[in-house]
Amino acid sequence: MPVIDNDPFGDIKNEKGNTSPEPAVVNKFHSRSDKDSALTAQHHTLGNSKNQASSGAHIHDGKTSRLLGDGQALTITGKLSPTTVAEVDAVLDSVITLLANFVSFTDART
């Protein structure tokens, strides 16, 4: 019986095969999956490589997942050893601008 009355593709939509295969059959089928083969793969394992999915418990420490901003050529500007208040403020503004790319916060400086 078609899923939708008068549906010309109803017979195609009805499952013809075994809807409860044995575990060995399922394992054999999955042995040829596209797991982690590309970003566009249908199946992904958990991990920190490019083609894997991240677990919900990951932290951006560079070991269990990549560091935030990794590969983005981020730059902090200003003097390395600022000596005036204006130079310190310039470095601080640069750091805050960079941080705003990764963290949601309210800048309540006065």
C-alpha beads as a LAMMPS data file, in Angstrom:
LAMMPS data file: protein, C-alpha beads

110 atoms
109 bonds

1 atom types
1 bond types

-500.0 500.0 xlo xhi
-500.0 500.0 ylo yhi
-500.0 500.0 zlo zhi

Masses

1 110.0

Atoms # bond

1 1 1 0.000 0.000 0.000
2 1 1 1.449 3.406 -0.921
3 1 1 2.530 5.835 1.783
4 1 1 0.301 8.505 0.181
5 1 1 -2.841 7.593 -1.778
6 1 1 -2.381 7.840 -5.559
7 1 1 1.354 8.456 -5.138
8 1 1 3.015 7.240 -8.377
9 1 1 6.203 6.470 -6.399
10 1 1 4.445 4.753 -3.500
11 1 1 5.821 1.307 -4.353
12 1 1 9.358 2.661 -4.396
13 1 1 8.930 4.251 -0.971
14 1 1 7.710 1.035 0.671
15 1 1 10.561 -0.909 2.286
16 1 1 11.174 -4.132 0.352
17 1 1 14.118 -5.529 2.286
18 1 1 14.718 -6.834 5.778
19 1 1 14.003 -3.991 8.212
20 1 1 15.716 -5.875 11.085
21 1 1 18.990 -7.330 9.775
22 1 1 21.261 -9.367 12.044
23 1 1 24.162 -7.483 13.726
24 1 1 26.730 -9.250 11.506
25 1 1 24.949 -7.937 8.402
26 1 1 24.871 -4.407 9.818
27 1 1 28.594 -4.578 10.708
28 1 1 29.457 -5.812 7.209
29 1 1 27.456 -2.964 5.679
30 1 1 29.192 -0.390 7.882
31 1 1 32.662 -1.760 7.085
32 1 1 32.351 0.012 3.705
33 1 1 31.038 3.323 5.043
34 1 1 32.540 6.710 4.207
35 1 1 33.497 7.263 7.860
36 1 1 35.840 10.267 8.284
37 1 1 36.763 10.145 4.575
38 1 1 35.943 13.833 3.979
39 1 1 34.204 16.817 5.536
40 1 1 31.175 15.862 3.436
41 1 1 31.135 12.209 4.597
42 1 1 27.846 10.863 5.948
43 1 1 29.548 9.226 8.966
44 1 1 32.023 10.762 11.416
45 1 1 33.736 9.390 14.515
46 1 1 34.597 11.612 17.482
47 1 1 38.083 13.069 17.558
48 1 1 40.155 16.115 16.726
49 1 1 41.163 15.504 13.132
50 1 1 39.797 17.526 10.214
51 1 1 37.194 14.940 9.183
52 1 1 35.981 13.994 12.667
53 1 1 33.254 15.414 14.874
54 1 1 34.120 16.969 18.249
55 1 1 32.717 15.500 21.419
56 1 1 30.561 17.675 23.634
57 1 1 33.239 17.489 26.327
58 1 1 36.077 18.937 24.250
59 1 1 38.126 21.931 25.329
60 1 1 40.244 24.058 23.028
61 1 1 43.626 23.128 24.494
62 1 1 45.370 22.133 21.267
63 1 1 45.343 18.450 22.286
64 1 1 41.725 17.244 22.514
65 1 1 40.697 19.824 19.908
66 1 1 42.361 22.639 18.037
67 1 1 43.097 25.953 19.698
68 1 1 40.636 28.751 19.061
69 1 1 41.921 30.896 16.211
70 1 1 44.305 28.185 14.988
71 1 1 45.317 28.883 11.397
72 1 1 43.549 32.250 11.272
73 1 1 46.653 34.493 11.290
74 1 1 45.438 36.542 14.267
75 1 1 47.599 39.474 15.341
76 1 1 47.861 41.619 18.455
77 1 1 49.159 45.091 17.677
78 1 1 50.931 47.721 19.755
79 1 1 54.282 48.076 21.467
80 1 1 55.832 44.967 23.015
81 1 1 56.916 46.979 26.063
82 1 1 54.511 49.911 26.281
83 1 1 55.721 52.800 28.427
84 1 1 52.797 55.228 28.275
85 1 1 49.145 54.864 29.184
86 1 1 48.180 55.426 25.542
87 1 1 50.504 52.604 24.419
88 1 1 49.088 50.235 27.070
89 1 1 45.548 51.177 26.021
90 1 1 46.387 50.475 22.368
91 1 1 47.652 46.970 23.223
92 1 1 44.625 46.333 25.473
93 1 1 42.225 47.442 22.740
94 1 1 43.966 45.096 20.309
95 1 1 43.637 42.143 22.730
96 1 1 39.964 42.918 23.422
97 1 1 39.218 43.157 19.696
98 1 1 40.891 39.784 19.158
99 1 1 39.064 38.201 22.120
100 1 1 35.704 39.438 20.806
101 1 1 36.128 37.070 17.844
102 1 1 35.805 34.059 20.168
103 1 1 34.017 35.062 23.368
104 1 1 30.688 36.770 23.893
105 1 1 31.075 39.457 26.545
106 1 1 29.974 42.952 27.490
107 1 1 32.705 45.555 27.363
108 1 1 31.833 47.696 30.383
109 1 1 35.010 49.774 30.411
110 1 1 34.496 53.436 31.200

Bonds

1 1 1 2
2 1 2 3
3 1 3 4
4 1 4 5
5 1 5 6
6 1 6 7
7 1 7 8
8 1 8 9
9 1 9 10
10 1 10 11
11 1 11 12
12 1 12 13
13 1 13 14
14 1 14 15
15 1 15 16
16 1 16 17
17 1 17 18
18 1 18 19
19 1 19 20
20 1 20 21
21 1 21 22
22 1 22 23
23 1 23 24
24 1 24 25
25 1 25 26
26 1 26 27
27 1 27 28
28 1 28 29
29 1 29 30
30 1 30 31
31 1 31 32
32 1 32 33
33 1 33 34
34 1 34 35
35 1 35 36
36 1 36 37
37 1 37 38
38 1 38 39
39 1 39 40
40 1 40 41
41 1 41 42
42 1 42 43
43 1 43 44
44 1 44 45
45 1 45 46
46 1 46 47
47 1 47 48
48 1 48 49
49 1 49 50
50 1 50 51
51 1 51 52
52 1 52 53
53 1 53 54
54 1 54 55
55 1 55 56
56 1 56 57
57 1 57 58
58 1 58 59
59 1 59 60
60 1 60 61
61 1 61 62
62 1 62 63
63 1 63 64
64 1 64 65
65 1 65 66
66 1 66 67
67 1 67 68
68 1 68 69
69 1 69 70
70 1 70 71
71 1 71 72
72 1 72 73
73 1 73 74
74 1 74 75
75 1 75 76
76 1 76 77
77 1 77 78
78 1 78 79
79 1 79 80
80 1 80 81
81 1 81 82
82 1 82 83
83 1 83 84
84 1 84 85
85 1 85 86
86 1 86 87
87 1 87 88
88 1 88 89
89 1 89 90
90 1 90 91
91 1 91 92
92 1 92 93
93 1 93 94
94 1 94 95
95 1 95 96
96 1 96 97
97 1 97 98
98 1 98 99
99 1 99 100
100 1 100 101
101 1 101 102
102 1 102 103
103 1 103 104
104 1 104 105
105 1 105 106
106 1 106 107
107 1 107 108
108 1 108 109
109 1 109 110
